[in-house]
Amino acid sequence: MTMVCAEPTVDELQAAIKRRLETISDLRAYATEPDKPNFPWAYPRLVDWTFHDTLEPSSTTWHFDVWICVGLEPGFNCAQTWLNPFLSPHGSSSIREAINCDPSLGLSVSARVTGGG
C-alpha cells in the first residue's frame, strides 16, 4: 500500500507567506507579483524546488525569494534607508522575524529564512 501525504500547493505556500508578511505594519503584502503595487510592498517568488521521493513520506523542498520593493523618491539613499528594516535579522519590520515567528506558516511545513541578496 502506498500512502500519499498531502503537501501544501504552491498557491497555499504563497498565501501563507503573504499572511506572515502582513504582520509587518506599513508593508503591503501580496501572494504573487502585483500588477499595480503601492510602495513598500513584498511578495514571495518561487525560485526552485526539489522533490524528495526517496524519503518516507515523500516531501518537497521549496525555495522562495521574498521580493521587497520601496520607492526611489527622492533617491536611492532614501530607498536603502526604507529597505534596511525589512532586511534586518530582528525588529518589528524584519522579514526574517515575521517568518520565524511561525515557521509552520499555519501549514504542515517548516520554513526558515536563510539569507538574501
Buried (B, 14 or more C-beta within 10 A) or exposed (E): EEEEEEBBEBEBBBBBBBBBBBBBEEBBBBBBEBEEEEEBBBBBBEEEEEEEEEEEEBBBEBEBEBEBBBEEEEEEEEBEEBBEBBEBEEEEBBBBBBBBEBEEBEBEBEBEBEEEE
